[in-house]
Amino acid sequence: MEKEFYYTYILHSEKDEKNYAVYNHALKLRFEQYQKGLVIFTKHRRPLWLIYYEACLYEEDAIRREKYFKTHY
């Protein structure tokens, strides 16, 4: 059985020139949703660029990394 990864990633908004730290278990699918404007939080911040990501084996680690990025830019 293959282990599911949790991804912590940073999106950059061209519209407001800000970075947004997020974690999720389906990076590719979620990024496609961002690009199509299907995510309410980022809908009005498009276009978005994926500028960094890392994979974690445990959700707790991904959450910890997201909190780190949100407080240590």
C-alpha positions in Angstrom: 0.0 0.0 0.0 1.4 3.4 -1.0 1.6 6.1 1.6 -0.3 9.3 0.9 1.8 12.5 1.1 0.7 15.8 2.6 2.0 18.8 0.8 3.0 22.2 2.2 3.3 24.8 -0.6 3.5 28.5 -1.3 1.4 30.2 -3.9 2.3 33.7 -5.2 -0.4 36.0 -6.4 0.5 38.2 -9.3 -2.5 40.4 -8.5 -1.6 41.4 -5.0 2.1 40.3 -5.0 1.6 38.3 -1.8 2.6 34.7 -0.9 0.2 32.3 0.6 1.2 29.2 2.6 -1.1 26.2 2.4 -1.1 22.5 3.1 -3.2 19.8 1.4 -3.0 16.1 0.4 -3.8 16.6 -3.3 -1.5 19.2 -4.6 -2.0 18.7 -8.3 -5.8 18.7 -8.1 -5.9 21.6 -5.7 -3.6 23.7 -7.9 -5.9 23.1 -10.9 -8.8 24.3 -8.8 -6.9 27.4 -7.9 -6.2 28.1 -11.6 -9.8 27.7 -12.5 -11.0 30.0 -9.8 -12.9 27.3 -7.9 -11.3 28.1 -4.5 -13.1 31.0 -2.9 -10.1 32.2 -0.9 -7.8 32.6 -4.0 -10.5 33.2 -6.7 -9.8 37.0 -6.8 -6.1 36.7 -6.4 -5.4 35.0 -9.7 -3.1 34.4 -11.5 -1.3 32.3 -9.0 2.1 30.7 -9.3 3.3 27.7 -7.3 6.7 28.9 -6.1 7.5 26.2 -3.6 6.3 22.8 -2.3 7.5 20.0 -0.1 6.0 16.6 0.7 5.5 15.3 4.3 4.6 11.8 5.4 2.5 13.0 8.3 -0.3 15.6 8.3 1.1 17.1 11.5 4.4 17.8 9.9 2.7 19.6 7.0 0.6 21.7 9.4 3.7 22.6 11.3 5.5 23.7 8.1 2.5 25.7 7.0 2.5 27.6 10.3 6.2 28.2 10.0 5.9 29.7 6.5 2.9 31.9 7.6 5.0 33.4 10.4 8.6 33.4 9.0 8.5 35.0 5.5 
